[in-house]
Amino acid sequence: MSEKTIRRTGVSRRTLLAGAGGAALAAGVQPWPLSRALAQAGEVVLANWGGESIQHFETAFGKPFTADTGVAVVIDGSGPTAGKIRGMVEAGAVTWDICDSSVANSYVLGEQGLVREIDYSVVDKSQYLDGLTWPYSVANYIFSNVLTFNTSVLGDAVPKTWADFWDVKTFPGLRTMRRNLQGALETALLADGVPMNEIYPIDEERAFAKLAEIREHTIFWSSASESQQLLRTGEAVMGNLWSTRSAALAKETGGQIDYTFNEGMVIPGAWVVPSNNPAGDTVWEFMKSTADPERQAKLFELWSLAPVNPAAEQFIDPALNARNPASEANLAMQFNIDLDWYIENQERLEPKFLEVISG
């Protein structure tokens, strides 16, 4: 992706390069002033993608907010897909207050009245890197889709590119990819020889044709925990994983499972709030608190999610930059997701994607 700023979403490579709890209460200081809505709320329910991320979100975001406000944060790790959010809202049975989702989903759901517009009278835009706030969502972290592989199975043959991922003769064994459009077409085009800076707009037919080539060699995962387990057991020899899960596997296995940021896709995560969420406006206070620079730095330390608040950089140990998807060195090997392309095309192409991978 080029340096130009994306029309609606505004994320550029230059943007990404830019850039207390109990003690405060004991001193009589209230870092997050109690509004009437917050004082009345008993809990905020946060939906994320499960596994280790539950405890890390609780440590970085949940416990500090509860210490500040007395409002409990409950984390549901069942995975806040757009379909689940839609189902809850349409059924009038919303149990989630804030969801770890995507920018594209926020536009699709927001334009249908299924998620709320962000209240920027509470959420402070100045806490975020330029281009990381939108009408129906706000960035919560930055991650990448990365090539991940099990060296104990592959031996000395180490894959370095998506072309290697497609090369089942040199690198035999099953692969794994997410059962989701995001990132699949880009990796297919890279495997087919398209340069990173020419990925968008996506040549849909070419990408789907290339994706069909790898289908019979691929297990398509539905949950992030599943993606880890497929690599951990050796059932899949390599995969297209979220960088957080890859870093966790590398640490867990002492590098036996490894990954590369080469040809990775840089993506901002996004908070969205379902319409008629149970905690009401208290959710904006919580959302604001998650942009606190020390809390952002803590989440990176625990879970390798790069901060969206540039002030967090001062709290991050430079020795950890090897696993930072938004470090200068790692960004130089990657490309940024074109969020506008997804906003305009995701809903239309998702059925075609599912048809192709199902054969």
Buried (B, 14 or more C-beta within 10 A) or exposed (E): BEEEBBEBBBBBBBBBEEBBBEEBBEEEEEBBEBBEBBEEBEBBBBBBBBBBBBBBBBBBBBBBBBBBBEBBBBBBBEBBBBEBBBEBBEEEEBEBBBBBBBBBBBBBBBEEEBBBEBBEEBBBEEBBBBBBBBBBBBBBBBBBBBBBBBBEBBEEBEBEBBBBBBBBEEBEBBBBBBBBBBBBBBBBBBBBEBEBEEBBEBBBEBBBEBBEBBBEBBBBBEBBBBBBBBBBEEBBBBBBBBBBBBBBBBEEBEEBBBBBBBBBBBBBBBBBBBBEBBBBBBBBBBBBBBBBBBBBBBBBBBBBBBBBBBBBBEBBEEEBBEBBBBBEEBBEBBBBBBBBBBBBBBBEBBEEBEEBBEE
